[in-house]
Structures are given as structure tokens and as C-alpha cells.
């Protein structure tokens, strides 16, 4: 038996990638709105209320508007915008963070898909706080390198044009005012008392990212080794199917290793690394910003809500 699924915003990057993940699935009946009416509120409302599950791949204001259209109690919403990620009434769509997160996704009618940067950040910092490695008021800094696909259609067009500006050939730091839209989510979901400092860097490749969090252990007020942190991550993610803790490398192995940001492009999994040493650790999360950081995460949440294998259509 199939379920009816509507994607509001199916022409955007995330919507198109969700559609790709539905290929060859016979348990999904896609509801297709006509091109000329895809921005018509009344038509959108009709399709939302015809569905069993609606994905919102929209700007924040449009997502909030779309939720207001729901007048059918059985419609379950999976929102890929920023609008509802810190709303405690919504389930946060990162099931690997804890059994409680997974259960809330399974039973909720409202699920907020994490942001791509926030997914990488929370995968590192939530366990650190949850397992008492760092206190909630620890001064956390993060930086990240990302492909340009997460910047939206206009930016993608510039990056892929024949006459792109010279500076687009270089990695570019942005959100320098420390007002990045993912910061409230990164703080709230990870259980931090204060907002982290965050330095995102967009680069001239299509997709994939690495989020990195450095930790100087002298600031912890207690002895914590890299091996202990690695073991903590292994235990935390031991049952995860789409989050993998990578082996701890020796100092010599690390010297010869380069951590590329595009290795998981097109995939739906995430990798967690512990680098450095007992005095200075570098904790990294690698993922595809369009996979585990967006559409892959959205489909994983759908699968959990449907009560089927969570990796269906993803591996």
C-alpha cells in the first residue's frame, strides 16, 4: 500500500533531490501540482490536504504559510526550511542524536529537517555535552567548508557560469557578523548555554562539506584524551546506520592524511572523525549538504514516520 506524498517547492534543489530518492519506490504516490499553479495558495493547500505526507522545501515565510493551510488531521509535515527547527513542538529530524529524537520523529505529525551545517555541528557537539565531555557553557567555535550547491539557485548559476567573478574561484568566508541563520539551531539542539562562534566557508565545488570543532582540553578543567572522546562517539553512534565513526588515526597517519570535503557528495551518510592529540583535538563531521544535510535526512525521517526501514531509497 502506497502513501500520498506532496512536495511543496519541488523545483528547488532540495525538492529535486528528494524526488531523486523516490525513484524506483512503489510505496510512494507522488502528487504533482501543475507548473502554472505551483505558487497558487489555494492549489497548494488542496495538494497538502490531499497528501499523507507533505515536504516543505520553501523559504521560511512560505513554510509557515504552508503549515497554516493544513486542515486535515492526518497530514504529516516534514519541513526542510529554517522556520521550525528550534520549535519544541516539532520533532528535530536527526534520529541518530538519541532514542528520544528518533521516537519523537516516529510519532510526530511535524518534523523539522536539520540544516546542513547544523547537522554536522550537532553530530559532534550534542554527544560532547550529553556525555559530559564539555559543559553546556563551554566556549565552542566551529568552522566549515561547503560546496556551493547549498547557496541556492542564483548562486549555483553564478558558480557554473562562464563569466563567474574572479573571487568565486577562491574559498570565500561569509556570515562574518556571527548572525548565520543556523546558529540558533546549533545552540539549541546541542544544549549549549551560549551561541557558538561559526565560520562557514563556501568553495568552488558542487556539494559536500566538513564541519570542524577544535577543542583545547586545558579549558575543560579535567583530563580527557582523544581515545576517550573517540570511544564516546563509537558508543553514541553504535546503532546508527547512516552515521559512521571513523577509526582513530596515529600521529603518523594523520600527518599523511588530507580531509576532503566532497568525498560523500551524492551520498546520504555522515562520517565523524577525531584528530589531533590529548591537548588539542579537532573533531570533524563530513557529509553531503544535499544528502544527510538536506534531502537524504528528509527522506530518512519520512521512512521512520512510515514505520519502514529508515534507509529505504538511501543506500
N, C-alpha and C positions, 0 to 999 in steps of 0.2 A: 504494500500500500504506500502510495507516494504522498508527500506533503506539498502544499502550495507555498511557493516562495516568490516574493516580490523584492526587487532591488530598486530602491528609490535613489537615483543617482547612478544608474548602471553605465553611463557613458564616461564616468570618471575613472582614474587609474585604479582605485581600489575596487570599484564595481566591476570593471572589466576583468580584474584578476580573480574576483570571486566567481565570475562566470566561467573562467578557465578551469577552476577547480570543480565545477559541476559537470564537466564533460564526462561522458560515459556513466553518469549516475542515473539509475532508473527509479530511484526513490524520491526524486525531486521533480515537481511540476512547476516550471518557471512561468510566472505571469508576466507578460510583456506589454508594457504600455506603448502606445504609438508615439513615434518621434515628435509629431506636432503637438502632442498633449502632455509630454513628459514633465512640463513645468506648470501645468494647469492644476491648481489646488484641488478642485473638485474631482478631477480624474485620478490624481494621486491618492486622494482619500478613498476613492472607490476601490482602487487596487490594494491599498493597505488593508482595508477591512475585508477583502476577499481572501487574503492570504492567511496561512497558518503562521508563517514567519516572514517578517519584513526586515531587510537590511537597509540601514540608513547610511549612505555614502555621500554625505552632504556637508556644506558649511554649517557651523553651529546653529545659526538662526533658523536655517531651513530644517535642521533636525528637530529642533524644539517645536517648530510649527508642525512637522510631520507627526510627532507624538500626540499633539493635540487633536489630530484627525481621528485617532483611534476611538471607535465607539463599539467595537466588537471584543468582548472579554477574552476570546480565545486567541487573539492576535499577540504573538510574542515578537518583541522588537530587539534587534541586535544593531547597536548604534556605533558606527566607526568614526563619529565626529568627536570633538573635544567636549561637547556640551554636558555630558552626564558622567564623566569619569570619576569625579570626586563626590558624586551624589550617593549617600549611603543607602538610599532606597534602591539603587541599581546594583546589580552584581557586576563585579570587576572581572573582565574576561581573560584572566590569566590563571587557569586552573592549577598549574604546577606550583603556584606560590604556597598553597596549603590545602588540606582537605576541606576546610571551611569555604575557601574560594570556589573549589570545584562543586561542592554541594549547592552553594547559592546559585551558581550558573545553571546547574541541572534543574533547579526548581523555580527559578525566577522567570517572569514574563518580560523583564527588562534587563538587558545585558549591555554594558559599555565596553567596547573593544579597546584595549590599551593603545596608547600612542607608541610609535616605533622606538623612539629614544627612551621613553618611559619603560617599555618592556625590558630593554637591555639594562637600564638602571635598576629597576626593581628586582630583576633576576639576581643581581649582585647584592644590593643593599638590604632588601627585605630579609633575607636569611641572616645577614650580619647583625641586624637589630633583633630579629626574632630569637636568635640563638645566643644573644648576649655578648657577641664579639665586640660590637661598638655600642655605646649608649645612644639613646634617642637624640641627645643634644650634641652629638659629635659633629665637628665642622667638616662636612662632606663636600668634596669637589669632584666633578666629573667632566670629562671631555669626550667627544665622539667624532668619528669620521663617517660620512654617509655619501652614498651616491645621490645623483641629482633627481632621481625619479620621485622622491618624496616631496619635492618642492612644488609640484603641481604642473598642470598642462602648459601654462605660459612659460615657466622656467625650463621645462623639458624642451619646448620648441626653441628657446634661445640656445641651450646647450647643444642641440642637434642641428642648428642652422649652419650654413656655410660661412656666414659672416658674424659668428659669435664674438663678443668683445674679448680683447686680448686677455683680460684678467680672469675670464672664465676658464682658461687653461690651467689655472693655479688653484690649489685648495683655498677656499675662502671662509674665514671665520665670520660668524654672524650672531645675532641676538646678544650683542655686546653690552646692552643695557641691563642684562640679567633679568629680562622680562619674558623669556621664552614661554610659549603657551603650555608646554609640558611641565613646567616647574611645579605648579600646584599639585598636579597628579603625582609627580615623582616624590614630593614631600609626603603627601597624604598616604599613598599606598605603601610606602616604605616605612612609615611610622616615625618620621623624623620630626623633631620639635621645630627646626628651622629649615627654610628652603636651602637646598644645596646650591653651590655655585656651579654653573654649567656652561661649557664652552663647545658648542657644536660647530663642525667644520664640514662644508659641502664640497665635494670633489668631482672632478671630471670623469666619472664612470657612472653607469646607469643605476645599479642597485646593489644593496648590501651595506652593512655598517658594523662598526665595532664601538661599543660604549666602554669607557675605561674609568675606573675609580682607583686612585692611588691612596694608600693608607700607610702613614708613618706610625709604626707601632709604639714609639715613645710617647705619643699623645694619648694612648689608651690607659695608661696608669697600671698596666698589668702585662705580664709576659704572654704573648700569643705568637705562635710560629706559623710559617707558611704551610707546613704539613698539617697542622691542626685546622687551619682555615679550609684547606683542600678537603680534608676528611669531613668537615662540617657540610660543605657543598655536596659531596658524594652522598652523604646520608640524607640531606634535604631533598635531593632530586633522584633518589634511588629508584623510585617507581615511575619517573617521568618518561614518556615515550618520545617527546619532541624537544626535551632539554637534556643535553649531554655534558657532563663534567669531564673535561679533557685531562689526560694524565699529567701529573706534576713533573716538570722537567728539571733536570740537574742544571747547575750553573753553566756548564759547558754546552749543554743542549740549548739553553736559552741564548747563548752568545751567537749561535749559528742560525737562530730561528727568526723569521720575519712574519709578523701577524698581518696578513692581508685582510682587507675589509670586504672584498667582493666574493670570497670563496663560497658562501652559501647563497649567492644570487640565484633566484628561481626555486629555492627550497623552502621548506616550512619549519625547519628545526632551528635550534639555538645551541650554541656551544659556550660553556663557561670555563675560563682559564684563571689559574693562579700563577703569576710570575713574580720575579723579584726574590726577596730573601726575608729573613725574620725581622729585619729592621725596616725595610721598605718594600711593601708589597704593591703589585699592580694587578688589580682584579679586572678582568675583561669579559665582555659578553659579545659574541658575534652572532649576527642574524641577518636575514634579508628583510629590509624595511618594508617590502611589499608582501612578505610571506608571514613569518611569525610576528612581524611588526605591523601587520595590517590584515590583508585578505585571508591568509592562512589561519591567523588567530580567529578571525570571524567565523570561518567555516568550522574550525575546531569547536568553537562554542556552540554552533548550530548542532553539530553531531552529538555533543554532550546533552543538549536540551532535548534532542530527539531520542536519547537513550540508546544510541548505537555506538559502535567502535569510534573513538574520538579521532582517529587518524584516517577515517574514510575519505577518499579523494585527495589525501595529502601526502601519502607515501606510496 
